[in-house]
Amino acid sequence: MPLPRSLSRLLVCMFAVAAGLALGGALALAQSGQHGDGHAAMHDIYKNWHPPQNPGTSCCNNADCRPTRAFVDDDGHWRAWNGSAWLSIPQERVLPANFAGDGRSHICEKDGFVYCFAPGEIRG
């Protein structure tokens, strides 16, 4: 016996909401700033990153780069979330805006030391 039309609509709406929450949670995790979160999906891009003033070294050590949240502070310096604290980004570690090509900010960091930082698209 088929479901009543109103119940069928309710189930479709509930499924859509559940799918949206799951996707939103996955996106939030990918920008949590936690060490390793989101690295695997971008590794092929990160492995070619080098600090701007030291092209002979790599920013990436197979887990230290990941998407993050970031902002420009009142003094005009970038700050990025590493999962536990907002880090001040040294200017010599900043790559060009949207260097990853996905509009998000990315950080290569371990234990508070920033190897590279790529700001996302500037939104105002």
C-alpha positions in Angstrom: 0.0 0.0 0.0 1.5 3.4 -1.0 2.2 6.0 1.6 -0.2 9.0 1.9 1.0 11.9 -0.1 1.6 14.2 3.0 3.7 11.5 4.7 5.7 10.9 1.5 6.5 14.7 1.3 7.4 14.7 5.0 9.9 11.8 4.5 11.4 13.6 1.4 11.9 16.8 3.4 13.4 14.9 6.4 15.8 13.2 4.0 16.8 16.5 2.4 17.4 18.1 5.8 19.5 15.1 7.0 21.6 15.2 3.8 22.2 18.9 4.2 23.3 18.5 7.8 25.7 15.7 6.9 27.2 17.7 4.0 27.5 20.8 6.2 29.2 18.8 9.0 31.7 17.4 6.5 32.5 20.8 5.1 32.9 22.2 8.6 35.3 19.4 9.5 37.3 20.0 6.4 38.0 23.6 7.6 38.3 22.8 11.3 42.0 23.7 11.1 42.7 20.4 13.1 46.0 18.8 12.1 45.3 16.5 9.1 41.7 17.4 8.5 41.2 17.9 4.8 44.8 17.1 3.8 44.2 14.0 1.8 41.8 15.7 -0.6 44.4 18.4 -1.4 47.7 16.6 -1.1 48.5 16.7 -4.8 48.3 20.5 -4.6 50.1 20.9 -1.3 53.1 18.7 -2.3 54.2 21.4 -4.8 54.0 24.3 -2.3 57.2 26.1 -1.2 57.7 29.0 1.2 57.9 32.2 -0.9 61.4 33.0 0.2 62.7 29.5 0.3 61.8 27.6 -3.0 64.2 24.8 -2.2 62.1 23.5 0.7 58.6 22.1 0.9 55.6 23.4 2.9 54.1 19.9 3.0 55.1 17.0 5.1 52.2 14.6 4.1 49.9 15.8 6.9 50.6 19.3 8.0 48.7 21.2 5.3 44.9 21.6 5.4 42.0 24.0 4.8 41.5 26.5 7.6 39.6 29.6 8.7 41.4 32.9 8.5 41.0 36.6 8.8 43.0 39.8 8.5 43.4 41.4 12.0 43.2 45.1 12.8 47.0 45.5 12.1 46.6 44.1 8.6 48.2 40.7 9.4 46.7 37.3 8.6 45.6 35.1 11.4 44.7 31.4 10.8 43.0 28.8 13.0 45.2 25.7 13.7 42.4 23.8 15.5 43.3 25.2 18.9 44.5 28.8 18.5 44.5 31.7 16.1 48.1 31.9 14.8 49.7 35.1 13.5 51.0 34.4 10.0 54.5 35.7 9.2 54.3 37.8 6.0 57.2 35.8 4.5 55.1 32.6 4.8 52.0 34.0 2.9 51.4 32.6 -0.6 49.3 34.4 -3.2 45.5 34.6 -2.6 43.5 31.5 -3.6 46.8 29.7 -4.3 44.9 26.3 -3.8 42.3 27.3 -6.4 39.3 26.4 -4.3 38.5 29.7 -2.7 39.4 28.5 0.8 42.3 29.5 3.1 44.9 26.8 3.7 47.7 26.4 6.3 50.8 24.2 6.4 51.7 24.2 10.1 52.8 21.9 12.9 53.0 22.7 16.6 52.4 26.4 16.0 55.1 26.8 13.4 53.7 28.0 10.1 55.5 26.7 7.0 53.1 28.3 4.4 49.7 30.0 4.4 47.5 30.5 1.4 44.6 33.0 1.9 41.3 32.1 0.3 39.3 34.5 -1.8 38.8 37.8 -0.1 35.2 38.3 0.8 33.9 41.6 2.1 
